[in-house]
Amino acid sequence: MQPIDLRSDTVTQPTPAMRQAMFDAPVGDDVYGEDPTVNRLEQVAAQRMGKESALFLASGTQANQVAILSHTARGEEVIVEEESHIFYYEAAGIAALSACQARTVPGHRGAMDPNRVEAAIRADNIHYPRTALICVENTHNRAGGTVLPPANLEALAALAHRHGLPVHMDGARVFNAAIAQGSTAATVAAPVDSVMFCLSKGLAAPVGALLAGSREWVARARRYRKLLGGGMRQAGILAAAGLVALETMVDRLAEDHANARELARGLAEMPGLDLDLETVQTNMVLFEVVDSTWDAPALVAALGQVGVLCGAFGPRHIRLVTHNDVAAADVPEVLDRIEGVLSR
Ligand code: TLP
């Protein structure tokens, strides 16, 4: 039985065009600013994000952490949504690298209430840390790939800027948000001061993420990237795949979204599972295991035995992610296999 890997869009294989571009890429020492392929990727990325400048980094986590370092100083506070990747999955980087404290605010489908965010901004008082930064995540991973409503983002950015605070967007999947809204990444990222996006998720490149913002701020970020050991040399080998990803893999994300919707429709019919179809907005399907004979890790293990690879998101939740290496024809097959396991 052929395994179908729905654990994440990070498992995607680079396309033949990417491998060829990597083979052919002109390269140089990027720490000297001399890699033409990296320079081109950074230019294209800045333009796609509608920002002045961009920086190529090894991973989404490195890019988020460099962004936080570049927006803050030791002893300050960063407002993050309580289920955000930055807070949940980045090994306490805010504390360990920036020496800042995270202040969490709950979200609804990943979107924080602007009033709660405003209430979390510190007044000027020597007892308090200074609030330095507000982070948002779009699409929101732990909420199931939900898109932040543009009005919410605009309200958050407006209040942040009123308080003199920058906003950073973890846009690991910002192109999924753009495609879901029939918009562009530049429009999605317009309200924020800095945005990170990943090449190595739905866009299927093997490695890399970009951080975009003002010219001055990106120059600062370049120094922090070096500090974290992220100054790579002939990195054009990797950037070449990233350019192919931006040129050829953005529009096809719509297929992943359609496949996720089909998958979700089928799962919503199955007894023992609970799924809110309204959260299925991009390439993820997050559902709850309500059948008391299963918990999420046990069901994930049983599905693995029939070649449906997925991930437990807590004791009762399971996440499935569609991507370039999952075809529309795989969807009924996945549903059949899941139904087979549940009806045992
Ligand atoms: N997310 C991974 C896991 O770490 C959970 C996944 O499989 O979804 N921001 C967001 C919103 C992410 O989802 C991820 C990766 C990152 C940042 C980090 O990117 P990498 O893995 O490149 O460090």
Residues whose N, C-alpha, C, O or C-beta is under 5 A from the ligand:
A	BS01	TLP	R7 S8 T10 S59 G60 T61 Q62 H85 Y89 T139 N141 D170 A172
